[in-house]
Structures are given as C-alpha cells and as structure tokens.
C-alpha cells in the first residue's frame, strides 16, 4: 500500500554530487606542470613503444615539438 506513510528506498544511482565522475582538477597531473592538455592516440610497434617510453614518453615528445616550434 502506498498511502501508509512508508517510504521506499529510491532505485538506481544517487542523484547529485557523490562519488566518481568527472570533476575539475581531478586526474593525474603532467610531470612538467603542463595544463590545458588534450589526448591523442598514436599507433606504434611494440619496439617503438618501448623506445618512446625509454626516451621519456609524453614529456619527451612535448619537448621535441616545442624545439621545432622555436626554430620557425
């Protein structure tokens, strides 16, 4: 019976702020403090991936791109 004053627990996930989800300032920070980053995907062989990691990964790549920009 619905008219007896008892309340049923709502079904589904809680509404409003809670755990999880996208939040400003959340997530891993760049090692060099870079902000306003976008994510890209690149296809590499397993050997190229290992070399990329050994060279410094994203930090190394951003430095190389900045070197080219400063040469213009």
PDB file of N, CA, C, O and CB in Angstrom:
ATOM      1  N   UNK A   1       0.836  -1.185   0.000  1.00  0.00           N
ATOM      2  CA  UNK A   1       0.000   0.000   0.000  1.00  0.00           C
ATOM      3  C   UNK A   1       0.876   1.242   0.000  1.00  0.00           C
ATOM      4  O   UNK A   1       1.836   1.321   0.766  1.00  0.00           O
ATOM      5  CB  UNK A   1      -0.949   0.002   1.210  1.00  0.00           C
ATOM      6  N   UNK A   2       0.568   2.183  -0.824  1.00  0.00           N
ATOM      7  CA  UNK A   2       1.373   3.391  -0.918  1.00  0.00           C
ATOM      8  C   UNK A   2       0.938   4.470   0.056  1.00  0.00           C
ATOM      9  O   UNK A   2       1.752   5.328   0.398  1.00  0.00           O
ATOM     10  CB  UNK A   2       1.321   3.926  -2.311  1.00  0.00           C
ATOM     11  N   UNK A   3      -0.295   4.471   0.516  1.00  0.00           N
ATOM     12  CA  UNK A   3      -0.789   5.540   1.353  1.00  0.00           C
ATOM     13  C   UNK A   3      -0.520   5.361   2.834  1.00  0.00           C
ATOM     14  O   UNK A   3      -1.116   6.079   3.637  1.00  0.00           O
ATOM     15  CB  UNK A   3      -2.225   5.687   1.143  1.00  0.00           C
ATOM     16  N   UNK A   4       0.338   4.449   3.238  1.00  0.00           N
ATOM     17  CA  UNK A   4       0.555   4.192   4.658  1.00  0.00           C
ATOM     18  C   UNK A   4       1.690   5.012   5.267  1.00  0.00           C
ATOM     19  O   UNK A   4       2.035   4.799   6.429  1.00  0.00           O
ATOM     20  CB  UNK A   4       0.835   2.741   4.863  1.00  0.00           C
ATOM     21  N   UNK A   5       2.271   5.930   4.527  1.00  0.00           N
ATOM     22  CA  UNK A   5       3.316   6.793   5.056  1.00  0.00           C
ATOM     23  C   UNK A   5       4.713   6.204   4.983  1.00  0.00           C
ATOM     24  O   UNK A   5       5.680   6.902   5.290  1.00  0.00           O
ATOM     25  CB  UNK A   5       3.008   7.129   6.457  1.00  0.00           C
ATOM     26  N   UNK A   6       4.857   4.946   4.589  1.00  0.00           N
ATOM     27  CA  UNK A   6       6.196   4.366   4.487  1.00  0.00           C
ATOM     28  C   UNK A   6       6.856   4.854   3.205  1.00  0.00           C
ATOM     29  O   UNK A   6       6.196   5.085   2.192  1.00  0.00           O
ATOM     30  CB  UNK A   6       6.139   2.813   4.519  1.00  0.00           C
ATOM     31  N   UNK A   7       8.149   5.000   3.276  1.00  0.00           N
ATOM     32  CA  UNK A   7       8.892   5.467   2.098  1.00  0.00           C
ATOM     33  C   UNK A   7       9.768   4.329   1.587  1.00  0.00           C
ATOM     34  O   UNK A   7      10.430   3.629   2.354  1.00  0.00           O
ATOM     35  CB  UNK A   7       9.762   6.728   2.436  1.00  0.00           C
ATOM     36  N   UNK A   8       9.748   4.172   0.295  1.00  0.00           N
ATOM     37  CA  UNK A   8      10.613   3.163  -0.321  1.00  0.00           C
ATOM     38  C   UNK A   8      11.939   3.802  -0.671  1.00  0.00           C
ATOM     39  O   UNK A   8      12.013   4.987  -0.995  1.00  0.00           O
ATOM     40  CB  UNK A   8       9.953   2.545  -1.584  1.00  0.00           C
ATOM     41  N   UNK A   9      12.975   3.003  -0.600  1.00  0.00           N
ATOM     42  CA  UNK A   9      14.301   3.463  -0.973  1.00  0.00           C
ATOM     43  C   UNK A   9      14.330   3.709  -2.483  1.00  0.00           C
ATOM     44  O   UNK A   9      13.866   2.858  -3.242  1.00  0.00           O
ATOM     45  CB  UNK A   9      15.391   2.431  -0.551  1.00  0.00           C
ATOM     46  N   UNK A  10      14.868   4.867  -2.947  1.00  0.00           N
ATOM     47  CA  UNK A  10      14.915   5.121  -4.392  1.00  0.00           C
ATOM     48  C   UNK A  10      15.785   4.101  -5.102  1.00  0.00           C
ATOM     49  O   UNK A  10      16.788   3.639  -4.557  1.00  0.00           O
ATOM     50  CB  UNK A  10      15.435   6.531  -4.673  1.00  0.00           C
ATOM     51  N   UNK A  11      15.405   3.759  -6.297  1.00  0.00           N
ATOM     52  CA  UNK A  11      16.158   2.790  -7.092  1.00  0.00           C
ATOM     53  C   UNK A  11      17.131   3.525  -8.000  1.00  0.00           C
ATOM     54  O   UNK A  11      16.869   4.647  -8.433  1.00  0.00           O
ATOM     55  CB  UNK A  11      15.206   1.895  -7.926  1.00  0.00           C
ATOM     56  N   UNK A  12      18.254   2.883  -8.281  1.00  0.00           N
ATOM     57  CA  UNK A  12      19.241   3.450  -9.186  1.00  0.00           C
ATOM     58  C   UNK A  12      20.312   4.220  -8.429  1.00  0.00           C
ATOM     59  O   UNK A  12      20.299   4.277  -7.199  1.00  0.00           O
ATOM     60  CB  UNK A  12      18.567   4.356 -10.198  1.00  0.00           C
ATOM     61  N   UNK A  13      21.246   4.816  -9.181  1.00  0.00           N
ATOM     62  CA  UNK A  13      22.350   5.545  -8.556  1.00  0.00           C
ATOM     63  C   UNK A  13      21.841   6.824  -7.892  1.00  0.00           C
ATOM     64  O   UNK A  13      20.810   7.362  -8.295  1.00  0.00           O
ATOM     65  CB  UNK A  13      23.436   5.880  -9.598  1.00  0.00           C
ATOM     66  N   UNK A  14      22.563   7.316  -6.872  1.00  0.00           N
ATOM     67  CA  UNK A  14      22.143   8.542  -6.208  1.00  0.00           C
ATOM     68  C   UNK A  14      22.214   9.735  -7.152  1.00  0.00           C
ATOM     69  O   UNK A  14      23.057   9.774  -8.048  1.00  0.00           O
ATOM     70  CB  UNK A  14      23.001   8.797  -4.978  1.00  0.00           C
ATOM     71  N   UNK A  15      21.359  10.674  -6.957  1.00  0.00           N
ATOM     72  CA  UNK A  15      21.332  11.884  -7.781  1.00  0.00           C
ATOM     73  C   UNK A  15      22.196  12.957  -7.126  1.00  0.00           C
ATOM     74  O   UNK A  15      22.347  12.976  -5.905  1.00  0.00           O
ATOM     75  CB  UNK A  15      19.873  12.396  -7.979  1.00  0.00           C
ATOM     76  N   UNK A  16      22.753  13.836  -7.927  1.00  0.00           N
ATOM     77  CA  UNK A  16      23.525  14.949  -7.400  1.00  0.00           C
ATOM     78  C   UNK A  16      24.968  14.571  -7.127  1.00  0.00           C
ATOM     79  O   UNK A  16      25.431  13.511  -7.548  1.00  0.00           O
ATOM     80  CB  UNK A  16      22.891  15.466  -6.141  1.00  0.00           C
ATOM     81  N   UNK A  17      25.689  15.455  -6.410  1.00  0.00           N
ATOM     82  CA  UNK A  17      27.103  15.198  -6.161  1.00  0.00           C
ATOM     83  C   UNK A  17      27.296  13.940  -5.316  1.00  0.00           C
ATOM     84  O   UNK A  17      26.536  13.674  -4.385  1.00  0.00           O
ATOM     85  CB  UNK A  17      27.745  16.401  -5.470  1.00  0.00           C
ATOM     86  N   UNK A  18      28.285  13.207  -5.646  1.00  0.00           N
ATOM     87  CA  UNK A  18      28.577  11.975  -4.934  1.00  0.00           C
ATOM     88  C   UNK A  18      29.952  11.487  -5.319  1.00  0.00           C
ATOM     89  O   UNK A  18      30.846  12.285  -5.598  1.00  0.00           O
ATOM     90  CB  UNK A  18      27.520  10.904  -5.225  1.00  0.00           C
ATOM     91  N   UNK A  19      30.121  10.214  -5.335  1.00  0.00           N
ATOM     92  CA  UNK A  19      31.416   9.637  -5.675  1.00  0.00           C
ATOM     93  C   UNK A  19      31.554   9.477  -7.181  1.00  0.00           C
ATOM     94  O   UNK A  19      30.573   9.293  -7.901  1.00  0.00           O
ATOM     95  CB  UNK A  19      31.603   8.287  -4.979  1.00  0.00           C
ATOM     96  N   UNK A  20      32.781   9.552  -7.628  1.00  0.00           N
ATOM     97  CA  UNK A  20      33.090   9.287  -9.025  1.00  0.00           C
ATOM     98  C   UNK A  20      32.673  10.399  -9.958  1.00  0.00           C
ATOM     99  O   UNK A  20      32.157  11.434  -9.538  1.00  0.00           O
ATOM    100  CB  UNK A  20      32.442   8.027  -9.451  1.00  0.00           C
ATOM    101  N   UNK A  21      32.908  10.160 -11.227  1.00  0.00           N
ATOM    102  CA  UNK A  21      32.525  11.125 -12.236  1.00  0.00           C
ATOM    103  C   UNK A  21      33.610  12.154 -12.506  1.00  0.00           C
ATOM    104  O   UNK A  21      34.621  12.213 -11.807  1.00  0.00           O
ATOM    105  CB  UNK A  21      31.269  11.814 -11.823  1.00  0.00           C
ATOM    106  N   UNK A  22      33.385  12.951 -13.517  1.00  0.00           N
ATOM    107  CA  UNK A  22      34.329  13.983 -13.938  1.00  0.00           C
ATOM    108  C   UNK A  22      34.255  15.163 -12.970  1.00  0.00           C
ATOM    109  O   UNK A  22      33.175  15.682 -12.687  1.00  0.00           O
ATOM    110  CB  UNK A  22      34.033  14.446 -15.395  1.00  0.00           C
ATOM    111  N   UNK A  23      35.422  15.579 -12.465  1.00  0.00           N
ATOM    112  CA  UNK A  23      35.483  16.719 -11.560  1.00  0.00           C
ATOM    113  C   UNK A  23      36.640  17.613 -11.959  1.00  0.00           C
ATOM    114  O   UNK A  23      37.685  17.112 -12.373  1.00  0.00           O
ATOM    115  CB  UNK A  23      35.628  16.259 -10.093  1.00  0.00           C
ATOM    116  N   UNK A  24      36.482  18.923 -11.846  1.00  0.00           N
ATOM    117  CA  UNK A  24      37.588  19.833 -12.161  1.00  0.00           C
ATOM    118  C   UNK A  24      38.800  19.540 -11.288  1.00  0.00           C
ATOM    119  O   UNK A  24      38.671  19.344 -10.080  1.00  0.00           O
ATOM    120  CB  UNK A  24      37.151  21.294 -11.981  1.00  0.00           C
ATOM    121  N   UNK A  25      39.978  19.512 -11.906  1.00  0.00           N
ATOM    122  CA  UNK A  25      41.208  19.283 -11.158  1.00  0.00           C
ATOM    123  C   UNK A  25      41.506  17.837 -10.823  1.00  0.00           C
ATOM    124  O   UNK A  25      42.524  17.548 -10.193  1.00  0.00           O
ATOM    125  CB  UNK A  25      41.162  20.046  -9.918  1.00  0.00           C
ATOM    126  N   UNK A  26      40.637  16.918 -11.230  1.00  0.00           N
ATOM    127  CA  UNK A  26      40.854  15.509 -10.924  1.00  0.00           C
ATOM    128  C   UNK A  26      41.791  14.894 -11.957  1.00  0.00           C
ATOM    129  O   UNK A  26      41.916  15.401 -13.072  1.00  0.00           O
ATOM    130  CB  UNK A  26      39.513  14.744 -10.882  1.00  0.00           C
ATOM    131  N   UNK A  27      42.434  13.820 -11.591  1.00  0.00           N
ATOM    132  CA  UNK A  27      43.269  13.075 -12.537  1.00  0.00           C
ATOM    133  C   UNK A  27      44.749  13.336 -12.349  1.00  0.00           C
ATOM    134  O   UNK A  27      45.160  14.208 -11.584  1.00  0.00           O
ATOM    135  CB  UNK A  27      42.881  13.418 -13.945  1.00  0.00           C
ATOM    136  N   UNK A  28      45.529  12.562 -13.063  1.00  0.00           N
ATOM    137  CA  UNK A  28      46.981  12.655 -12.985  1.00  0.00           C
ATOM    138  C   UNK A  28      47.455  13.965 -13.598  1.00  0.00           C
ATOM    139  O   UNK A  28      46.953  14.387 -14.640  1.00  0.00           O
ATOM    140  CB  UNK A  28      47.644  11.460 -13.692  1.00  0.00           C
ATOM    141  N   UNK A  29      48.418  14.605 -12.951  1.00  0.00           N
ATOM    142  CA  UNK A  29      48.983  15.865 -13.435  1.00  0.00           C
ATOM    143  C   UNK A  29      50.208  15.565 -14.304  1.00  0.00           C
ATOM    144  O   UNK A  29      50.904  14.573 -14.087  1.00  0.00           O
ATOM    145  CB  UNK A  29      49.364  16.802 -12.242  1.00  0.00           C
ATOM    146  N   UNK A  30      50.463  16.430 -15.287  1.00  0.00           N
ATOM    147  CA  UNK A  30      51.625  16.276 -16.154  1.00  0.00           C
ATOM    148  C   UNK A  30      52.902  16.479 -15.340  1.00  0.00           C
ATOM    149  O   UNK A  30      52.945  17.329 -14.450  1.00  0.00           O
ATOM    150  CB  UNK A  30      51.564  17.276 -17.339  1.00  0.00           C
ATOM    151  N   UNK A  31      53.936  15.704 -15.642  1.00  0.00           N
ATOM    152  CA  UNK A  31      55.205  15.792 -14.913  1.00  0.00           C
ATOM    153  C   UNK A  31      55.838  17.172 -15.020  1.00  0.00           C
ATOM    154  O   UNK A  31      56.506  17.628 -14.092  1.00  0.00           O
ATOM    155  CB  UNK A  31      56.175  14.749 -15.428  1.00  0.00           C
ATOM    156  N   UNK A  32      55.626  17.838 -16.158  1.00  0.00           N
ATOM    157  CA  UNK A  32      56.236  19.151 -16.362  1.00  0.00           C
ATOM    158  C   UNK A  32      55.289  20.293 -16.000  1.00  0.00           C
ATOM    159  O   UNK A  32      55.601  21.456 -16.257  1.00  0.00           O
ATOM    160  CB  UNK A  32      56.681  19.296 -17.804  1.00  0.00           C
ATOM    161  N   UNK A  33      54.144  19.979 -15.412  1.00  0.00           N
ATOM    162  CA  UNK A  33      53.202  21.011 -14.997  1.00  0.00           C
ATOM    163  C   UNK A  33      52.357  21.572 -16.120  1.00  0.00           C
ATOM    164  O   UNK A  33      51.633  22.546 -15.916  1.00  0.00           O
ATOM    165  CB  UNK A  33      53.935  22.116 -14.353  1.00  0.00           C
ATOM    166  N   UNK A  34      52.432  20.982 -17.303  1.00  0.00           N
ATOM    167  CA  UNK A  34      51.656  21.467 -18.450  1.00  0.00           C
ATOM    168  C   UNK A  34      50.161  21.373 -18.141  1.00  0.00           C
ATOM    169  O   UNK A  34      49.710  20.418 -17.508  1.00  0.00           O
ATOM    170  CB  UNK A  34      51.998  20.654 -19.733  1.00  0.00           C
ATOM    171  N   UNK A  35      49.405  22.363 -18.589  1.00  0.00           N
ATOM    172  CA  UNK A  35      47.958  22.381 -18.373  1.00  0.00           C
ATOM    173  C   UNK A  35      47.249  22.542 -19.710  1.00  0.00           C
ATOM    174  O   UNK A  35      47.888  22.823 -20.724  1.00  0.00           O
ATOM    175  CB  UNK A  35      47.554  23.521 -17.399  1.00  0.00           C
ATOM    176  N   UNK A  36      45.934  22.365 -19.716  1.00  0.00           N
ATOM    177  CA  UNK A  36      45.159  22.516 -20.941  1.00  0.00           C
ATOM    178  C   UNK A  36      45.468  21.440 -21.971  1.00  0.00           C
ATOM    179  O   UNK A  36      45.406  21.692 -23.174  1.00  0.00           O
ATOM    180  CB  UNK A  36      45.410  23.869 -21.538  1.00  0.00           C
ATOM    181  N   UNK A  37      45.796  20.260 -21.508  1.00  0.00           N
ATOM    182  CA  UNK A  37      46.220  19.180 -22.392  1.00  0.00           C
ATOM    183  C   UNK A  37      45.034  18.539 -23.101  1.00  0.00           C
ATOM    184  O   UNK A  37      43.916  18.531 -22.586  1.00  0.00           O
ATOM    185  CB  UNK A  37      46.985  18.129 -21.606  1.00  0.00           C
ATOM    186  N   UNK A  38      45.289  18.008 -24.275  1.00  0.00           N
ATOM    187  CA  UNK A  38      44.332  17.170 -24.984  1.00  0.00           C
ATOM    188  C   UNK A  38      45.003  15.818 -25.195  1.00  0.00           C
ATOM    189  O   UNK A  38      46.230  15.726 -25.216  1.00  0.00           O
ATOM    190  CB  UNK A  38      43.882  17.820 -26.354  1.00  0.00           C
ATOM    191  N   UNK A  39      44.216  14.792 -25.346  1.00  0.00           N
ATOM    192  CA  UNK A  39      44.743  13.447 -25.526  1.00  0.00           C
ATOM    193  C   UNK A  39      44.676  13.082 -27.006  1.00  0.00           C
ATOM    194  O   UNK A  39      43.684  13.361 -27.681  1.00  0.00           O
ATOM    195  CB  UNK A  39      43.958  12.418 -24.663  1.00  0.00           C
ATOM    196  N   UNK A  40      45.757  12.447 -27.508  1.00  0.00           N
ATOM    197  CA  UNK A  40      45.773  11.926 -28.872  1.00  0.00           C
ATOM    198  C   UNK A  40      46.166  10.458 -28.811  1.00  0.00           C
ATOM    199  O   UNK A  40      46.724  10.002 -27.813  1.00  0.00           O
ATOM    200  CB  UNK A  40      46.755  12.738 -29.786  1.00  0.00           C
ATOM    201  N   UNK A  41      45.880   9.728 -29.859  1.00  0.00           N
ATOM    202  CA  UNK A  41      46.266   8.323 -29.975  1.00  0.00           C
ATOM    203  C   UNK A  41      47.232   8.160 -31.130  1.00  0.00           C
ATOM    204  O   UNK A  41      47.050   8.755 -32.192  1.00  0.00           O
ATOM    205  CB  UNK A  41      45.029   7.418 -30.170  1.00  0.00           C
ATOM    206  N   UNK A  42      48.252   7.358 -30.922  1.00  0.00           N
ATOM    207  CA  UNK A  42      49.268   7.110 -31.938  1.00  0.00           C
ATOM    208  C   UNK A  42      49.482   5.611 -32.025  1.00  0.00           C
ATOM    209  O   UNK A  42      49.516   4.927 -31.002  1.00  0.00           O
ATOM    210  CB  UNK A  42      50.606   7.855 -31.610  1.00  0.00           C
ATOM    211  N   UNK A  43      49.625   5.099 -33.226  1.00  0.00           N
ATOM    212  CA  UNK A  43      49.890   3.673 -33.426  1.00  0.00           C
ATOM    213  C   UNK A  43      51.394   3.447 -33.559  1.00  0.00           C
ATOM    214  O   UNK A  43      52.054   4.069 -34.391  1.00  0.00           O
ATOM    215  CB  UNK A  43      49.144   3.140 -34.682  1.00  0.00           C
ATOM    216  N   UNK A  44      51.926   2.553 -32.731  1.00  0.00           N
ATOM    217  CA  UNK A  44      53.346   2.222 -32.743  1.00  0.00           C
ATOM    218  C   UNK A  44      53.524   0.711 -32.686  1.00  0.00           C
ATOM    219  O   UNK A  44      52.633  -0.010 -32.237  1.00  0.00           O
ATOM    220  CB  UNK A  44      54.078   2.900 -31.564  1.00  0.00           C
ATOM    221  N   UNK A  45      54.674   0.239 -33.139  1.00  0.00           N
ATOM    222  CA  UNK A  45      55.015  -1.163 -32.940  1.00  0.00           C
ATOM    223  C   UNK A  45      55.422  -1.335 -31.476  1.00  0.00           C
ATOM    224  O   UNK A  45      55.721  -0.345 -30.808  1.00  0.00           O
ATOM    225  CB  UNK A  45      56.165  -1.623 -33.915  1.00  0.00           C
ATOM    226  N   UNK A  46      55.438  -2.555 -30.969  1.00  0.00           N
ATOM    227  CA  UNK A  46      55.892  -2.763 -29.586  1.00  0.00           C
ATOM    228  C   UNK A  46      57.309  -2.229 -29.346  1.00  0.00           C
ATOM    229  O   UNK A  46      57.601  -1.712 -28.267  1.00  0.00           O
ATOM    230  CB  UNK A  46      55.842  -4.248 -29.241  1.00  0.00           C
ATOM    231  N   UNK A  47      58.184  -2.353 -30.342  1.00  0.00           N
ATOM    232  CA  UNK A  47      59.555  -1.857 -30.203  1.00  0.00           C
ATOM    233  C   UNK A  47      59.573  -0.332 -30.127  1.00  0.00           C
ATOM    234  O   UNK A  47      60.319   0.245 -29.336  1.00  0.00           O
ATOM    235  CB  UNK A  47      60.425  -2.340 -31.377  1.00  0.00           C
ATOM    236  N   UNK A  48      58.752   0.319 -30.951  1.00  0.00           N
ATOM    237  CA  UNK A  48      58.671   1.779 -30.929  1.00  0.00           C
ATOM    238  C   UNK A  48      58.095   2.279 -29.602  1.00  0.00           C
ATOM    239  O   UNK A  48      58.537   3.296 -29.068  1.00  0.00           O
ATOM    240  CB  UNK A  48      57.815   2.284 -32.100  1.00  0.00           C
ATOM    241  N   UNK A  49      57.123   1.566 -29.089  1.00  0.00           N
ATOM    242  CA  UNK A  49      56.516   1.936 -27.805  1.00  0.00           C
ATOM    243  C   UNK A  49      57.564   1.902 -26.696  1.00  0.00           C
ATOM    244  O   UNK A  49      57.640   2.817 -25.877  1.00  0.00           O
ATOM    245  CB  UNK A  49      55.339   0.988 -27.462  1.00  0.00           C
ATOM    246  N   UNK A  50      58.363   0.854 -26.674  1.00  0.00           N
ATOM    247  CA  UNK A  50      59.408   0.737 -25.662  1.00  0.00           C
ATOM    248  C   UNK A  50      60.427   1.869 -25.794  1.00  0.00           C
ATOM    249  O   UNK A  50      60.847   2.450 -24.793  1.00  0.00           O
ATOM    250  CB  UNK A  50      60.108  -0.622 -25.775  1.00  0.00           C
ATOM    251  N   UNK A  51      60.820   2.178 -27.026  1.00  0.00           N
ATOM    252  CA  UNK A  51      61.772   3.267 -27.264  1.00  0.00           C
ATOM    253  C   UNK A  51      61.182   4.604 -26.828  1.00  0.00           C
ATOM    254  O   UNK A  51      61.873   5.422 -26.220  1.00  0.00           O
ATOM    255  CB  UNK A  51      62.168   3.324 -28.751  1.00  0.00           C
ATOM    256  N   UNK A  52      59.894   4.829 -27.140  1.00  0.00           N
ATOM    257  CA  UNK A  52      59.196   6.049 -26.733  1.00  0.00           C
ATOM    258  C   UNK A  52      59.220   6.193 -25.213  1.00  0.00           C
ATOM    259  O   UNK A  52      59.501   7.274 -24.696  1.00  0.00           O
ATOM    260  CB  UNK A  52      57.741   6.041 -27.248  1.00  0.00           C
ATOM    261  N   UNK A  53      58.928   5.120 -24.505  1.00  0.00           N
ATOM    262  CA  UNK A  53      58.952   5.156 -23.038  1.00  0.00           C
ATOM    263  C   UNK A  53      60.359   5.424 -22.506  1.00  0.00           C
ATOM    264  O   UNK A  53      60.534   6.197 -21.563  1.00  0.00           O
ATOM    265  CB  UNK A  53      58.423   3.836 -22.466  1.00  0.00           C
ATOM    266  N   UNK A  54      61.365   4.781 -23.116  1.00  0.00           N
ATOM    267  CA  UNK A  54      62.743   4.974 -22.679  1.00  0.00           C
ATOM    268  C   UNK A  54      63.232   6.396 -22.926  1.00  0.00           C
ATOM    269  O   UNK A  54      64.058   6.909 -22.170  1.00  0.00           O
ATOM    270  CB  UNK A  54      63.652   3.992 -23.383  1.00  0.00           C
ATOM    271  N   UNK A  55      62.731   7.031 -23.972  1.00  0.00           N
ATOM    272  CA  UNK A  55      63.107   8.407 -24.281  1.00  0.00           C
ATOM    273  C   UNK A  55      62.448   9.422 -23.348  1.00  0.00           C
ATOM    274  O   UNK A  55      62.907  10.560 -23.248  1.00  0.00           O
ATOM    275  CB  UNK A  55      62.746   8.726 -25.711  1.00  0.00           C
ATOM    276  N   UNK A  56      61.393   9.026 -22.678  1.00  0.00           N
ATOM    277  CA  UNK A  56      60.742   9.940 -21.744  1.00  0.00           C
ATOM    278  C   UNK A  56      59.257  10.110 -21.975  1.00  0.00           C
ATOM    279  O   UNK A  56      58.609  10.894 -21.283  1.00  0.00           O
ATOM    280  CB  UNK A  56      61.390  11.264 -21.815  1.00  0.00           C
ATOM    281  N   UNK A  57      58.703   9.386 -22.940  1.00  0.00           N
ATOM    282  CA  UNK A  57      57.256   9.414 -23.154  1.00  0.00           C
ATOM    283  C   UNK A  57      56.735  10.777 -23.552  1.00  0.00           C
ATOM    284  O   UNK A  57      57.358  11.483 -24.345  1.00  0.00           O
ATOM    285  CB  UNK A  57      56.553   8.964 -21.919  1.00  0.00           C
ATOM    286  N   UNK A  58      55.599  11.145 -23.006  1.00  0.00           N
ATOM    287  CA  UNK A  58      54.919  12.388 -23.378  1.00  0.00           C
ATOM    288  C   UNK A  58      55.758  13.624 -23.071  1.00  0.00           C
ATOM    289  O   UNK A  58      55.752  14.586 -23.839  1.00  0.00           O
ATOM    290  CB  UNK A  58      53.588  12.486 -22.659  1.00  0.00           C
ATOM    291  N   UNK A  59      56.477  13.602 -21.956  1.00  0.00           N
ATOM    292  CA  UNK A  59      57.331  14.736 -21.597  1.00  0.00           C
ATOM    293  C   UNK A  59      58.386  14.966 -22.685  1.00  0.00           C
ATOM    294  O   UNK A  59      58.623  16.102 -23.099  1.00  0.00           O
ATOM    295  CB  UNK A  59      58.014  14.493 -20.222  1.00  0.00           C
ATOM    296  N   UNK A  60      59.008  13.893 -23.138  1.00  0.00           N
ATOM    297  CA  UNK A  60      60.000  13.988 -24.216  1.00  0.00           C
ATOM    298  C   UNK A  60      59.365  14.497 -25.500  1.00  0.00           C
ATOM    299  O   UNK A  60      59.925  15.366 -26.169  1.00  0.00           O
ATOM    300  CB  UNK A  60      60.658  12.627 -24.463  1.00  0.00           C
ATOM    301  N   UNK A  61      58.199  13.962 -25.850  1.00  0.00           N
ATOM    302  CA  UNK A  61      57.529  14.358 -27.086  1.00  0.00           C
ATOM    303  C   UNK A  61      57.165  15.841 -27.074  1.00  0.00           C
ATOM    304  O   UNK A  61      57.383  16.536 -28.067  1.00  0.00           O
ATOM    305  CB  UNK A  61      56.274  13.515 -27.301  1.00  0.00           C
ATOM    306  N   UNK A  62      56.609  16.336 -25.959  1.00  0.00           N
ATOM    307  CA  UNK A  62      56.272  17.761 -25.887  1.00  0.00           C
ATOM    308  C   UNK A  62      57.513  18.632 -26.045  1.00  0.00           C
ATOM    309  O   UNK A  62      57.464  19.681 -26.687  1.00  0.00           O
ATOM    310  CB  UNK A  62      55.577  18.079 -24.557  1.00  0.00           C
ATOM    311  N   UNK A  63      58.624  18.196 -25.459  1.00  0.00           N
ATOM    312  CA  UNK A  63      59.875  18.942 -25.610  1.00  0.00           C
ATOM    313  C   UNK A  63      60.339  18.987 -27.050  1.00  0.00           C
ATOM    314  O   UNK A  63      60.774  20.033 -27.532  1.00  0.00           O
ATOM    315  CB  UNK A  63      60.957  18.332 -24.747  1.00  0.00           C
ATOM    316  N   UNK A  64      60.250  17.848 -27.750  1.00  0.00           N
ATOM    317  CA  UNK A  64      60.652  17.803 -29.165  1.00  0.00           C
ATOM    318  C   UNK A  64      59.766  18.711 -30.015  1.00  0.00           C
ATOM    319  O   UNK A  64      60.264  19.424 -30.886  1.00  0.00           O
ATOM    320  CB  UNK A  64      60.588  16.358 -29.699  1.00  0.00           C
ATOM    321  N   UNK A  65      58.467  18.690 -29.768  1.00  0.00           N
ATOM    322  CA  UNK A  65      57.551  19.554 -30.523  1.00  0.00           C
ATOM    323  C   UNK A  65      57.872  21.012 -30.252  1.00  0.00           C
ATOM    324  O   UNK A  65      57.858  21.827 -31.174  1.00  0.00           O
ATOM    325  CB  UNK A  65      56.081  19.253 -30.159  1.00  0.00           C
ATOM    326  N   UNK A  66      58.160  21.354 -29.006  1.00  0.00           N
ATOM    327  CA  UNK A  66      58.497  22.747 -28.664  1.00  0.00           C
ATOM    328  C   UNK A  66      59.799  23.181 -29.319  1.00  0.00           C
ATOM    329  O   UNK A  66      59.941  24.344 -29.697  1.00  0.00           O
ATOM    330  CB  UNK A  66      58.603  22.915 -27.144  1.00  0.00           C
ATOM    331  N   UNK A  67      60.752  22.263 -29.459  1.00  0.00           N
ATOM    332  CA  UNK A  67      62.020  22.591 -30.149  1.00  0.00           C
ATOM    333  C   UNK A  67      61.754  22.993 -31.583  1.00  0.00           C
ATOM    334  O   UNK A  67      62.335  23.963 -32.070  1.00  0.00           O
ATOM    335  CB  UNK A  67      62.997  21.392 -30.114  1.00  0.00           C
ATOM    336  N   UNK A  68      60.894  22.273 -32.264  1.00  0.00           N
ATOM    337  CA  UNK A  68      60.570  22.572 -33.665  1.00  0.00           C
ATOM    338  C   UNK A  68      59.855  23.906 -33.763  1.00  0.00           C
ATOM    339  O   UNK A  68      60.147  24.695 -34.661  1.00  0.00           O
ATOM    340  CB  UNK A  68      59.700  21.455 -34.280  1.00  0.00           C
ATOM    341  N   UNK A  69      58.919  24.178 -32.853  1.00  0.00           N
ATOM    342  CA  UNK A  69      58.181  25.441 -32.875  1.00  0.00           C
ATOM    343  C   UNK A  69      59.122  26.625 -32.681  1.00  0.00           C
ATOM    344  O   UNK A  69      58.909  27.674 -33.290  1.00  0.00           O
ATOM    345  CB  UNK A  69      57.095  25.448 -31.790  1.00  0.00           C
ATOM    346  N   UNK A  70      60.156  26.491 -31.851  1.00  0.00           N
ATOM    347  CA  UNK A  70      61.051  27.611 -31.581  1.00  0.00           C
ATOM    348  C   UNK A  70      62.015  27.861 -32.742  1.00  0.00           C
ATOM    349  O   UNK A  70      62.618  28.932 -32.805  1.00  0.00           O
ATOM    350  CB  UNK A  70      61.836  27.354 -30.301  1.00  0.00           C
ATOM    351  N   UNK A  71      62.179  26.900 -33.668  1.00  0.00           N
ATOM    352  CA  UNK A  71      63.075  27.067 -34.806  1.00  0.00           C
ATOM    353  C   UNK A  71      62.443  27.863 -35.931  1.00  0.00           C
ATOM    354  O   UNK A  71      63.153  28.290 -36.841  1.00  0.00           O
ATOM    355  CB  UNK A  71      63.506  25.725 -35.322  1.00  0.00           C
ATOM    356  N   UNK A  72      61.130  28.081 -35.904  1.00  0.00           N
ATOM    357  CA  UNK A  72      60.446  28.784 -37.025  1.00  0.00           C
ATOM    358  C   UNK A  72      60.820  30.212 -37.139  1.00  0.00           C
ATOM    359  O   UNK A  72      60.327  30.910 -38.025  1.00  0.00           O
ATOM    360  CB  UNK A  72      58.968  28.701 -36.877  1.00  0.00           C
TER     361      UNK A  72
END
